Amino acid sequence: MKIDLTETTSSKINQALVSARRAIGTPAIGMVLTLVVVTDEENAYDALKSAGDASREHPSRIIAVIKRVSRSPRARRDARLDAEVRVGSDAGTGETVVLRLHGELANHAQSVVLPLLLPDAPVVVWWPEGAPADPAKDPLGALAQRRITDTYSAERPLDELAVRAATYSPGDTDLAWTRITPWRSMLAAALDQQPAEVIAATVEGESDNPSCELLAMWLADRLGVPVERTLSEGPGLTAVRMETKNGVIVLDRPDGSLATLSMQNQPDRAVALKRRETAELLAEELRRLDPDNTYASAVKFGVDRLHAGGEVKATPVEGPVEKADKAAEAKAPAAKKAPAKKAASK
């Protein structure tokens, strides 16, 4: 069921939602969260489709915020709210409200969204593209417990990763991080099967792919070993190699679908590691509403070492003690040679 509202208010939208639920015979609210999707007209269809598919696992009220850019100065001064209410089969397993904000109202989206939030339910805000530099300080992001961005959609993904690290707040997450969940699970399982000290690692994938960089930083952060970032033609992340004292562990996925896990003294195994759709990634993120400390630690590690379009080698940060030891070792040979020269002169 769809209801179109022109030049409306938040109060009238809430009334339309109640009327629509009664009309289809489901007056009770059975949703677990509110998902606010901040997008534009170009990407609204794909974003709403992904959110609707994710709502089949997490019944939710989806509020799409579309800011309409007015071309004329007069139109920019006028504030108008148009809305579309979808309930029933047209809205997945929950409710969908599409808000189109015109003129000055586009700068005050939080005042429109706040009355439409489900009472006593978590709020998640998702920016499919064009995320603010600091999501937690954004007026809409301040309403949420979780804030989802996607550095893959940025024009310069690696620079965007540095911004995400600099402005991180508990509750922030990134779909570029969600994309490597199966990789992280598989690599952790491989080390459980073959416990050994990891000496070094290599992450291979496309250039300017934030998921590859995040995986490299995660390995460097958790293992404390040198991690080399090499380039391939893709698609996406193609291989990870971990050198251990018992041999090399290789997880290779050349086609973006089926991967091969190779370990010392064990037969190669084929594992499903397909590239997932946005709806699957979004559904995974909606399963947890607490801060992701592992993501926070990974995104903050070595972001300043990233170099767009080239190779990246992440190495553990040296503290004062390590630097002092290296300086002493560098001076040691000179100190040993000095007595020999004096003896020769005598």
C-alpha positions as a printed NumPy array, in Angstrom:
array([[  0.   ,   0.   ,   0.   ],
       [  1.333,   3.44 ,  -0.991],
       [  0.201,   6.872,   0.155],
       [  1.548,  10.059,  -1.454],
       [  1.627,  13.241,   0.613],
       [  2.474,  16.65 ,  -0.859],
       [  3.454,  19.686,   1.207],
       [  2.95 ,  17.681,   4.354],
       [  4.257,  17.536,   7.929],
       [  5.708,  14.869,  10.223],
       [  2.39 ,  14.717,  12.113],
       [  0.437,  13.952,   8.936],
       [  2.981,  11.276,   7.976],
       [  2.508,   9.546,  11.343],
       [ -1.27 ,   9.645,  10.837],
       [ -0.858,   8.129,   7.371],
       [  1.232,   5.299,   8.824],
       [ -1.451,   4.453,  11.387],
       [ -4.207,   4.585,   8.748],
       [ -2.198,   2.375,   6.369],
       [ -1.551,  -0.262,   9.051],
       [ -5.248,  -0.39 ,   9.918],
       [ -6.211,  -0.625,   6.252],
       [ -4.081,  -3.731,   5.691],
       [ -5.117,  -5.282,   9.012],
       [ -1.852,  -4.974,  10.977],
       [ -2.348,  -2.211,  13.542],
       [  0.458,  -3.459,  15.812],
       [  4.053,  -2.324,  15.341],
       [  6.382,  -5.331,  15.094],
       [  9.613,  -3.58 ,  14.11 ],
       [ 12.911,  -3.764,  15.977],
       [ 14.7  ,  -0.601,  14.826],
       [ 14.58 ,   2.535,  12.691],
       [ 16.899,   2.657,   9.685],
       [ 17.49 ,   6.154,   8.303],
       [ 18.896,   6.14 ,   4.768],
       [ 20.429,   9.453,   3.662],
       [ 20.738,   9.472,  -0.125],
       [ 19.915,  11.368,  -3.308],
       [ 17.522,  10.76 ,  -6.208],
       [ 20.178,   9.026,  -8.298],
       [ 20.908,   6.344,  -5.706],
       [ 17.558,   6.226,  -3.893],
       [ 16.157,   3.208,  -5.763],
       [ 19.158,   0.94 ,  -5.131],
       [ 19.501,   2.078,  -1.514],
       [ 15.815,   1.479,  -0.739],
       [ 15.901,  -1.931,  -2.426],
       [ 18.901,  -2.992,  -0.327],
       [ 17.307,  -1.644,   2.85 ],
       [ 14.031,  -3.434,   2.056],
       [ 15.847,  -6.741,   1.492],
       [ 17.756,  -6.312,   4.756],
       [ 14.479,  -5.622,   6.587],
       [ 13.362,  -9.203,   5.898],
       [ 15.918, -10.247,   8.499],
       [ 15.5  ,  -7.132,  10.663],
       [ 11.928,  -5.768,  10.465],
       [ 12.355,  -2.027,  10.625],
       [ 10.911,   1.349,   9.801],
       [ 12.959,   2.67 ,   6.907],
       [ 13.119,   6.445,   6.558],
       [ 14.728,   7.621,   3.331],
       [ 15.927,  11.231,   3.454],
       [ 16.333,  12.752,  -0.012],
       [ 17.483,  16.356,  -0.105],
       [ 16.258,  18.035,  -3.281],
       [ 18.625,  20.693,  -4.562],
       [ 16.728,  23.763,  -5.808],
       [ 18.231,  25.65 ,  -8.726],
       [ 16.652,  29.072,  -8.358],
       [ 17.262,  31.365,  -5.324],
       [ 13.526,  31.714,  -4.778],
       [ 12.996,  27.946,  -4.69 ],
       [ 15.883,  27.559,  -2.237],
       [ 14.133,  29.933,   0.159],
       [ 10.905,  27.92 ,   0.113],
       [ 10.651,  24.983,   2.511],
       [  8.494,  22.049,   1.455],
       [  8.173,  18.431,   2.537],
       [  6.816,  15.743,   0.224],
       [  6.476,  12.172,   1.443],
       [  5.594,   8.688,   0.269],
       [  4.384,   6.116,   2.786],
       [  4.735,   2.413,   1.951],
       [  3.255,  -0.326,   4.111],
       [  2.729,  -4.039,   3.53 ],
       [  4.186,  -5.842,   0.523],
       [  5.513,  -2.553,  -0.863],
       [  7.785,  -2.106,   2.162],
       [  9.349,  -5.521,   2.799],
       [  8.51 ,  -6.67 ,   6.322],
       [  8.237,  -3.214,   7.888],
       [  7.344,   0.306,   6.869],
       [  9.036,   2.723,   4.479],
       [  8.753,   6.508,   4.501],
       [ 10.4  ,   8.401,   1.655],
       [ 10.994,  12.054,   2.543],
       [ 11.848,  14.653,  -0.092],
       [ 13.068,  17.865,   1.501],
       [ 12.979,  21.034,  -0.592],
       [ 14.616,  24.398,  -0.03 ],
       [ 15.746,  25.471,   3.411],
       [ 14.165,  22.387,   4.991],
       [ 16.975,  20.262,   3.548],
       [ 19.325,  21.839,   6.097],
       [ 17.109,  20.736,   9.001],
       [ 16.381,  17.105,   8.147],
       [ 16.731,  16.01 ,  11.791],
       [ 13.672,  18.053,  12.783],
       [ 11.582,  16.107,  10.267],
       [ 13.024,  12.678,  11.06 ],
       [ 12.912,  12.894,  14.872],
       [  9.067,  12.65 ,  15.219],
       [  9.065,   9.628,  12.867],
       [ 11.485,   7.454,  14.864],
       [ 10.075,   4.34 ,  16.498],
       [  9.738,   4.877,  20.272],
       [ 12.181,   2.961,  22.486],
       [ 13.905,   1.355,  19.499],
       [ 17.51 ,   1.648,  18.26 ],
       [ 18.285,   4.036,  15.417],
       [ 20.78 ,   3.297,  12.638],
       [ 21.791,   5.854,  10.005],
       [ 23.247,   4.701,   6.677],
       [ 24.906,   6.875,   4.049],
       [ 25.234,   4.774,   0.848],
       [ 27.385,   7.586,  -0.57 ],
       [ 28.37 ,  11.131,   0.283],
       [ 28.841,  10.49 ,   3.999],
       [ 29.786,  13.479,   6.181],
       [ 33.372,  13.816,   7.367],
       [ 32.296,  13.218,  10.977],
       [ 29.123,  11.066,  11.041],
       [ 28.754,  11.277,  14.833],
       [ 28.553,  15.085,  14.706],
       [ 26.146,  15.162,  11.783],
       [ 22.635,  16.22 ,  12.925],
       [ 21.135,  12.951,  11.659],
       [ 24.072,  10.844,  12.851],
       [ 23.682,  12.276,  16.356],
       [ 20.263,  10.565,  16.566],
       [ 21.726,   7.078,  16.015],
       [ 23.456,   4.368,  18.005],
       [ 25.119,   3.061,  14.839],
       [ 26.351,   4.997,  11.801],
       [ 27.144,   3.099,   8.593],
       [ 29.269,   4.575,   5.805],
       [ 30.947,   3.087,   2.718],
       [ 34.413,   4.323,   1.771],
       [ 34.204,   2.256,  -1.425],
       [ 31.71 ,   4.784,  -2.831],
       [ 34.028,   7.753,  -2.198],
       [ 35.893,   9.394,  -5.049],
       [ 39.226,   8.795,  -3.282],
       [ 38.664,   5.763,  -1.026],
       [ 42.097,   5.727,   0.609],
       [ 41.866,   9.373,   1.633],
       [ 38.386,   8.619,   2.95 ],
       [ 39.866,   5.872,   5.143],
       [ 42.167,   8.409,   6.751],
       [ 39.174,  10.671,   7.427],
       [ 37.265,   7.775,   9.014],
       [ 40.21 ,   7.081,  11.33 ],
       [ 40.588,  10.723,  12.329],
       [ 36.894,  11.232,  13.124],
       [ 36.02 ,   7.78 ,  14.505],
       [ 33.434,   7.654,  17.291],
       [ 32.055,   4.521,  18.993],
       [ 29.198,   3.266,  16.828],
       [ 30.813,   4.121,  13.476],
       [ 31.331,   1.357,  10.944],
       [ 32.093,   0.934,   7.255],
       [ 30.707,  -1.484,   4.662],
       [ 34.263,  -1.773,   3.305],
       [ 35.05 ,  -3.45 ,   6.645],
       [ 31.943,  -5.64 ,   6.462],
       [ 33.025,  -6.964,   3.059],
       [ 36.08 ,  -8.68 ,   4.577],
       [ 34.244, -10.49 ,   7.401],
       [ 34.402, -13.888,   5.587],
       [ 38.102, -13.358,   4.878],
       [ 38.867, -12.569,   8.499],
       [ 36.867, -15.59 ,   9.687],
       [ 38.634, -17.926,   7.248],
       [ 42.123, -16.679,   8.13 ],
       [ 41.426, -16.954,  11.87 ],
       [ 40.112, -20.499,  11.376],
       [ 43.222, -21.437,   9.387],
       [ 45.49 , -20.31 ,  12.232],
       [ 43.366, -22.305,  14.683],
       [ 43.882, -25.438,  12.581],
       [ 47.608, -24.853,  12.215],
       [ 48.838, -22.92 ,  15.243],
       [ 52.14 , -21.263,  14.39 ],
       [ 53.817, -17.919,  14.789],
       [ 53.173, -15.651,  11.82 ],
       [ 56.33 , -13.978,  10.511],
       [ 54.922, -11.824,   7.694],
       [ 51.856, -11.46 ,   5.51 ],
       [ 50.853, -10.202,   2.068],
       [ 47.459,  -8.854,   0.964],
       [ 46.786,  -8.815,  -2.773],
       [ 43.937,  -6.932,  -4.459],
       [ 42.815,  -4.029,  -6.596],
       [ 44.342,  -0.603,  -6.173],
       [ 42.275,   2.003,  -4.29 ],
       [ 40.22 ,  -0.766,  -2.687],
       [ 39.541,   0.172,   0.952],
       [ 38.646,  -3.413,   1.902],
       [ 42.144,  -4.574,   0.92 ],
       [ 43.717,  -1.795,   2.962],
       [ 41.551,  -2.548,   5.982],
       [ 42.442,  -6.246,   5.846],
       [ 46.149,  -5.387,   5.649],
       [ 45.837,  -3.019,   8.613],
       [ 43.841,  -5.604,  10.579],
       [ 46.566,  -8.235,  10.088],
       [ 49.323,  -5.791,  11.008],
       [ 47.402,  -4.626,  14.054],
       [ 46.454,  -8.047,  15.392],
       [ 49.616,  -9.979,  14.495],
       [ 52.235,  -7.266,  14.914],
       [ 54.13 ,  -8.389,  11.808],
       [ 55.126,  -6.654,   8.537],
       [ 52.22 ,  -6.744,   6.076],
       [ 52.867,  -6.019,   2.407],
       [ 50.108,  -4.706,   0.162],
       [ 50.472,  -5.825,  -3.484],
       [ 48.286,  -5.045,  -6.475],
       [ 46.278,  -7.278,  -8.798],
       [ 43.606,  -6.822, -11.444],
       [ 40.901,  -8.   ,  -9.058],
       [ 38.025,  -8.402,  -8.736],
       [ 38.339,  -6.869,  -5.281],
       [ 40.484,  -8.777,  -2.817],
       [ 42.212, -11.702,  -4.545],
       [ 44.688, -13.341,  -2.141],
       [ 46.214, -13.341,   1.343],
       [ 49.476, -15.088,   2.215],
       [ 50.705, -15.601,   5.761],
       [ 54.247, -16.862,   6.305],
       [ 54.563, -18.95 ,   9.462],
       [ 57.359, -20.995,  11.002],
       [ 55.48 , -24.126,   9.881],
       [ 54.968, -23.032,   6.279],
       [ 52.871, -20.673,   4.204],
       [ 49.081, -20.293,   4.529],
       [ 47.46 , -19.04 ,   1.309],
       [ 43.85 , -17.999,   0.742],
       [ 43.485, -17.36 ,  -2.983],
       [ 40.315, -16.103,  -4.736],
       [ 41.074, -15.176,  -8.354],
       [ 37.49 , -15.074,  -9.652],
       [ 35.599, -13.287,  -6.872],
       [ 33.541, -16.365,  -6.035],
       [ 35.444, -19.534,  -5.126],
       [ 38.622, -19.492,  -3.043],
       [ 41.31 , -22.083,  -2.352],
       [ 42.841, -22.496,   1.102],
       [ 46.337, -23.998,   1.073],
       [ 48.284, -25.014,   4.187],
       [ 51.46 , -26.98 ,   4.816],
       [ 51.008, -30.787,   4.946],
       [ 47.268, -30.502,   4.198],
       [ 45.307, -30.9  ,   0.963],
       [ 43.993, -27.769,  -0.735],
       [ 40.376, -26.952,   0.094],
       [ 37.819, -25.073,  -1.983],
       [ 35.802, -22.584,   0.069],
       [ 32.88 , -20.368,  -0.955],
       [ 33.951, -16.747,  -0.68 ],
       [ 31.684, -14.859,  -3.039],
       [ 31.392, -11.111,  -3.217],
       [ 28.212, -10.15 ,  -1.373],
       [ 25.444,  -7.754,  -2.313],
       [ 24.828,  -4.546,  -0.372],
       [ 21.677,  -5.976,   1.24 ],
       [ 23.695,  -8.817,   2.8  ],
       [ 26.319,  -6.39 ,   4.092],
       [ 23.661,  -4.13 ,   5.568],
       [ 21.88 ,  -7.054,   7.232],
       [ 25.153,  -8.113,   8.853],
       [ 25.75 ,  -4.654,  10.276],
       [ 22.216,  -4.489,  11.683],
       [ 22.883,  -7.633,  13.742],
       [ 25.021,  -5.689,  16.191],
       [ 24.321,  -2.317,  17.74 ],
       [ 27.344,  -2.081,  20.05 ],
       [ 30.62 ,  -0.373,  19.066],
       [ 32.947,  -2.46 ,  16.886],
       [ 36.259,  -2.122,  18.708],
       [ 38.081,  -4.384,  16.254],
       [ 37.163,  -2.101,  13.364],
       [ 38.208,   0.934,  15.379],
       [ 41.627,  -0.558,  16.09 ],
       [ 42.14 ,  -1.628,  12.464],
       [ 41.107,   1.64 ,  10.809],
       [ 43.34 ,   3.653,  13.152],
       [ 46.386,   1.489,  12.504],
       [ 48.753,   2.754,   9.831],
       [ 46.329,   4.967,   7.957],
       [ 49.159,   7.458,   7.459],
       [ 51.111,   4.724,   5.67 ],
       [ 48.585,   4.388,   2.899],
       [ 49.662,   5.649,  -0.519],
       [ 46.941,   5.94 ,  -3.157],
       [ 47.664,   4.005,  -6.326],
       [ 50.84 ,   2.301,  -5.073],
       [ 52.098,  -0.458,  -2.852],
       [ 51.58 ,  -0.275,   0.874],
       [ 53.745,  -1.963,   3.451],
       [ 52.418,  -1.709,   6.988],
       [ 54.985,  -2.322,   9.718],
       [ 54.616,  -2.203,  13.496],
       [ 55.13 ,   1.22 ,  15.042],
       [ 58.542,   1.561,  16.709],
       [ 58.635,   2.95 ,  20.197],
       [ 61.491,   4.807,  21.895],
       [ 63.023,   1.557,  23.217],
       [ 63.173,  -0.102,  19.783],
       [ 64.677,   3.047,  18.227],
       [ 67.307,   3.279,  20.951],
       [ 68.272,  -0.39 ,  20.444],
       [ 68.673,   0.116,  16.709],
       [ 70.788,   3.222,  17.249],
       [ 73.052,   1.278,  19.648],
       [ 73.43 ,  -1.576,  17.155],
       [ 74.368,   0.89 ,  14.405],
       [ 77.142,   2.381,  16.571],
       [ 78.445,  -0.981,  17.788],
       [ 80.621,  -1.859,  14.727],
       [ 82.32 ,   1.57 ,  14.818],
       [ 83.139,   1.146,  18.492],
       [ 84.738,  -2.259,  17.864],
       [ 86.913,  -0.948,  15.039],
       [ 88.352,   1.974,  17.008],
       [ 90.687,  -0.098,  19.301],
       [ 92.024,  -2.011,  16.305],
       [ 93.073,   1.222,  14.609],
       [ 94.838,   2.435,  17.774],
       [ 96.662,  -0.887,  18.132],
       [ 97.842,  -0.689,  14.556],
       [ 99.202,   2.822,  15.098],
       [101.179,   1.604,  18.102]])
